Amino acid sequence: MKGLQYATIVASAITGAFAAPAAAPEPTQLVAERAPAAACATPVTISSNPFKGRKIFANLEYSKEVLSAAAEMTGSLATAARKVADVGTFLWM
């Protein structure tokens, strides 16, 4: 009995592996046919810079790589490379 169950499971897995993929659903409306979104009832205003007084985070992994490369350099190039290690990174919000 267990052999039959095992054979059924294997056959099902093989059938599923070779089955044709399901067709993607057809879009009901093309993007160009959609009605434009309404404008905001109240305009958005920003009274001040939310980033004022903030420091951009310097990526630690990137800084390590830059500093290790700068260790192999000499002169003004090494000094410039060390400054690059302090350059901050950011993500778009």
C-alpha atoms as a printed R data frame, in Angstrom:
   type eleno elety resid chain resno      x      y       z
1  ATOM     1    CA   MET     A     1  0.000  0.000   0.000
2  ATOM     2    CA   LYS     A     2  2.830  2.406   0.874
3  ATOM     3    CA   GLY     A     3  4.489  1.678  -2.466
4  ATOM     4    CA   LEU     A     4  1.313  2.720  -4.273
5  ATOM     5    CA   GLN     A     5  1.115  5.949  -2.253
6  ATOM     6    CA   TYR     A     6  4.759  6.670  -3.012
7  ATOM     7    CA   ALA     A     7  4.236  6.037  -6.728
8  ATOM     8    CA   THR     A     8  1.208  8.330  -6.727
9  ATOM     9    CA   ILE     A     9  3.173 11.135  -5.076
10 ATOM    10    CA   VAL     A    10  6.081 10.754  -7.511
11 ATOM    11    CA   ALA     A    11  3.731 10.688 -10.516
12 ATOM    12    CA   SER     A    12  1.974 13.810  -9.241
13 ATOM    13    CA   ALA     A    13  5.285 15.625  -8.772
14 ATOM    14    CA   ILE     A    14  6.490 14.681 -12.252
15 ATOM    15    CA   THR     A    15  3.207 15.758 -13.827
16 ATOM    16    CA   GLY     A    16  3.343 19.084 -11.999
17 ATOM    17    CA   ALA     A    17  6.955 19.671 -13.018
18 ATOM    18    CA   PHE     A    18  6.206 19.200 -16.708
19 ATOM    19    CA   ALA     A    19  2.833 20.929 -16.790
20 ATOM    20    CA   ALA     A    20  2.484 24.024 -18.933
21 ATOM    21    CA   PRO     A    21  2.639 27.252 -16.945
22 ATOM    22    CA   ALA     A    22 -0.639 29.019 -16.316
23 ATOM    23    CA   ALA     A    23 -1.372 31.857 -18.708
24 ATOM    24    CA   ALA     A    24 -1.085 35.353 -17.317
25 ATOM    25    CA   PRO     A    25 -4.448 37.006 -16.723
26 ATOM    26    CA   GLU     A    26 -5.495 39.471 -19.378
27 ATOM    27    CA   PRO     A    27 -5.584 43.082 -18.196
28 ATOM    28    CA   THR     A    28 -9.098 44.456 -18.140
29 ATOM    29    CA   GLN     A    29 -8.018 47.932 -19.144
30 ATOM    30    CA   LEU     A    30 -4.943 49.320 -20.801
31 ATOM    31    CA   VAL     A    31 -3.067 51.969 -18.862
32 ATOM    32    CA   ALA     A    32 -3.780 54.613 -21.521
33 ATOM    33    CA   GLU     A    33 -7.534 53.942 -21.264
34 ATOM    34    CA   ARG     A    34 -7.770 54.549 -17.529
35 ATOM    35    CA   ALA     A    35 -9.274 57.763 -16.275
36 ATOM    36    CA   PRO     A    36 -6.724 60.154 -14.779
37 ATOM    37    CA   ALA     A    37 -6.613 60.374 -10.996
38 ATOM    38    CA   ALA     A    38 -8.247 63.376  -9.436
39 ATOM    39    CA   ALA     A    39 -6.016 66.092  -8.017
40 ATOM    40    CA   CYS     A    40 -5.665 66.444  -4.257
41 ATOM    41    CA   ALA     A    41 -8.395 68.546  -2.678
42 ATOM    42    CA   THR     A    42 -5.800 70.327  -0.547
43 ATOM    43    CA   PRO     A    43 -2.356 71.041  -1.997
44 ATOM    44    CA   VAL     A    44  0.590 69.572  -0.127
45 ATOM    45    CA   THR     A    45  2.938 72.180   1.308
46 ATOM    46    CA   ILE     A    46  6.219 71.724   3.121
47 ATOM    47    CA   SER     A    47  6.979 74.434   5.633
48 ATOM    48    CA   SER     A    48 10.612 73.505   6.276
49 ATOM    49    CA   ASN     A    49 13.361 71.125   5.238
50 ATOM    50    CA   PRO     A    50 12.866 67.860   7.176
51 ATOM    51    CA   PHE     A    51 16.519 66.929   6.551
52 ATOM    52    CA   LYS     A    52 17.977 70.143   7.991
53 ATOM    53    CA   GLY     A    53 20.441 69.340  10.742
54 ATOM    54    CA   ARG     A    54 20.656 65.670   9.765
55 ATOM    55    CA   LYS     A    55 23.789 63.840   8.714
56 ATOM    56    CA   ILE     A    56 23.623 61.324   5.883
57 ATOM    57    CA   PHE     A    57 24.719 57.861   7.000
58 ATOM    58    CA   ALA     A    58 28.059 56.639   5.673
59 ATOM    59    CA   ASN     A    59 27.753 52.982   4.683
60 ATOM    60    CA   LEU     A    60 30.175 51.071   6.931
61 ATOM    61    CA   GLU     A    61 30.901 48.268   4.448
62 ATOM    62    CA   TYR     A    62 31.628 50.731   1.653
63 ATOM    63    CA   SER     A    63 33.790 52.811   3.989
64 ATOM    64    CA   LYS     A    64 35.847 49.741   4.933
65 ATOM    65    CA   GLU     A    65 36.485 48.957   1.274
66 ATOM    66    CA   VAL     A    66 37.487 52.535   0.495
67 ATOM    67    CA   LEU     A    67 39.823 52.727   3.509
68 ATOM    68    CA   SER     A    68 41.497 49.434   2.607
69 ATOM    69    CA   ALA     A    69 42.047 50.694  -0.936
70 ATOM    70    CA   ALA     A    70 43.343 54.039   0.399
71 ATOM    71    CA   ALA     A    71 45.874 52.177   2.551
72 ATOM    72    CA   GLU     A    72 47.566 51.022  -0.664
73 ATOM    73    CA   MET     A    73 47.678 54.565  -2.096
74 ATOM    74    CA   THR     A    74 50.105 57.378  -1.368
75 ATOM    75    CA   GLY     A    75 50.062 61.158  -1.310
76 ATOM    76    CA   SER     A    76 47.101 63.325  -2.162
77 ATOM    77    CA   LEU     A    77 45.257 60.447  -3.799
78 ATOM    78    CA   ALA     A    78 45.197 58.550  -0.493
79 ATOM    79    CA   THR     A    79 43.969 61.673   1.338
80 ATOM    80    CA   ALA     A    80 41.178 62.175  -1.199
81 ATOM    81    CA   ALA     A    81 40.188 58.517  -0.989
82 ATOM    82    CA   ARG     A    82 39.910 58.690   2.818
83 ATOM    83    CA   LYS     A    83 37.501 61.613   2.447
84 ATOM    84    CA   VAL     A    84 35.321 59.519   0.130
85 ATOM    85    CA   ALA     A    85 34.914 56.955   2.936
86 ATOM    86    CA   ASP     A    86 32.930 59.586   4.893
87 ATOM    87    CA   VAL     A    87 30.489 60.349   2.067
88 ATOM    88    CA   GLY     A    88 26.990 59.463   3.138
89 ATOM    89    CA   THR     A    89 24.536 57.281   1.294
90 ATOM    90    CA   PHE     A    90 20.744 57.465   1.219
91 ATOM    91    CA   LEU     A    91 17.605 55.793  -0.072
92 ATOM    92    CA   TRP     A    92 14.796 57.537  -1.906
93 ATOM    93    CA   MET     A    93 11.687 57.704   0.194
